Amino acid sequence: MVEPSPKADLLRYLQDAREALLWKLDGLGEYDVRRPLTPTGTNLLGLVKHVAGVELGYLGDTFGRPYFDREPPPWWYTEDAEPNADMWATADESREQIAGLYQKAWEHSDSTIRSLPLDAIGHVPWWPAERRDVTLHHVVVRVIADTHRHAGHADIVRELVDGSVGRSKGTDTMPTGDPAWWQDYQSRLERVAREAGSD
């Protein structure tokens, strides 16, 4: 029997979410990875940029391991950044830049996770004073939950862009069905919703 490793489990679930999120950019042009497809502006490249910042903050700065210690951070990673600056990419920020930063954030985060014990104490300066001290375990679980949540957002945004669906590359977890089957299914759900809403 394989001895369970809490860190290996955490890293596996974190990596699954990272790869699923990044995969949602594959095959799309610059416009489609940046298109805001919700009233609050949710877009694929912005989601990747946001989770890169989440990892750099929570699994870097929080544990005294800043990623931007030799060079200044990008404008959107500073305290003076405008609201939601990490949720979209400027025309000058390329997909390669943002995806590359995210992958570097993975390496930095993984190094933090591997080098510190799960009960190591970190300090989250942007949280209320009474909650700022946290364990590495708490922060890793939080980052996993956040990344999976945003991967789910990316699932929906990608489906709205071009109809592509699936949990991860090479894994089709959707029921088989041609476009007519899916249209019938969607119409059925609409009828049920209308019936339930008419009470």
N, C-alpha and C positions, 0 to 999 in steps of 0.2 A: 504494500500500500504506500502511496506517495504521501509524504509528510506535508501537510498544508503550510503554505508560506503566506502570511497576511500581506506582506509587501508585494509578492508576486501576483496575488489576486488583485490588489489595488492597481498595480501597474497595468495588468492585462485589461481590466475594465476601462481604465483611463485611455489606454492606447486604442482600444476598439472604438471609443467615441471620437477620438482625434481623427483616426483614419476615415471613419464614416463621414465626418464633417468635411474634411478636405476633399474627399472623393466627389462630393456634390458639385465641385467646381469643374470637374473633368468634362471636356468636350464643349464647353460653353465659350462664347466670345466675351469680350470685355464689357459690352453693354449688358448682357444677360447676367453676368456675375455681380453687377453693380445695381441692377434695377430694383427700385423699392416696390415691393409687391404687397405691402400692407399699409394701412393708414399711418402707422408709426414708422414707416420707412424700412422695415426688415428686408435685408438683402444678403445674398450668399457671402460675398467677400467681406462685408461688414461683420458678419457672424464670426468668420475666421479671425479677423483683426481683433474683435472683442475677446475671444477666448485666448488669443496669444497674450493679450494684456492681463487677463485673469491669471494665467499661469505665471507670468513674470512677476506679478504682484504677490499673489498668495504663496507661491512656491519658491520665490526668490527674495523679494524685499522683506516679507514677513519673518523670514528666518535669517536675516542678516547676510543674504547672499544675492545682492543686487546684480542683475544682468547688465545694466547700464552703469558699470563702475569705471570704465575706461573711456567712454564716449558719452556725450549728452543723449538723453532719451529723445525719441521722436516727439513732435509737438503735441500729439494726441495723448501721450502718456504722462504729461505734466499736470500739476495741480491747477494751472491756469487755462487748461484746455476748455473749449466750449462744451456745453452739454452734448452728450452722445458722440463726441469726436471719435470714439473708438468703435462706433457702430457703422461706419461707412468709409470708403476709400476715396481719396481725392483723385483727380485725373493724373496727378504726378506719382501716385503710389501704385506701382504695378502689382498685378496678381503675384508675380514671382517674388517680389519684395515681401509682400504680406505672408504668403505661404512659406517663404523661406524663414522669415522671422518666427512664424508659428513652429516650424520644425526645430529651429534653434531653441525656442522656449521649451519644447519637449525634452531636449537634451539637458537643458539647465534644470528643469523640474525633476527629471529622472535622477540626476546627480544629487539633488537635495534629498529625494526620497531614499535613495540607496545609501547615502552617507550619514544620515541622521536616524536616531531611533524614533519609532512612531510616537513615543511619549515626549519627544523634544518639544520645548516650549518656544513658540514664536509670538510675535507682537504685530497685530494688525492696526496700524496707526489711523486708518480711516474708519474704524469701528468705534462705537461709544466706549468710553474709558473702562466701564465695568465689564466689558466683554472682550477687550483687546488681546488678552493673553489666551492663546489657543495651543493645542497640541498639533503636531504634524498629522497625526491620524485624522483629527477633525478636519483639518484643512484639505487633506487629500480627498476625503469623502465629499466635502463641499465642492471641490473642483470637478470631481467625477460627475456629480449630480448636475452641476452647471453645464458641463460639456455635453452630456447626454441630452439635456433639455434643449440646448442650442442645435444639436444634431437633429433633433426632432423638428425644430423650426426649419432647418435646412431641407429636411425631407419634403415638407409642405411647399416651401418656396420653389424648390427644384421641380416639383410636380406642376406647379403653376407656370413655370417657365416653358417647359417642353414635354411635360407628361411623364418624365422619367421617374421611376419609383424603385424602391429597394432599400434594404437596411445597410448593406455594405457591398463592396465590389465583389463580384463572383458569387454572391449569395442572394438568391431570389426567394424572398419569403412571402411574396404576394400570391394569392390564388391565381391559377391560370385562367385566362379569359381574353377573348378578342375584344376589340373596341365596342362592338355591339353588345356583348355581355356586360361590359362595364357601364355602358349607357343605360341598359335595362336595370342594372343594380342601383345606379345613382337615381334613376327615376322612381324606383320602388321606395328607396329611402326618403325621397322627397314626398311621395304620397303618404307614407307613414307619418312623417313629421307634420304634414298638413292636417291629417286626421287627428293626431294627438293635440295639435295646437288649436283645433276648432272647439274644444270643450270649454 
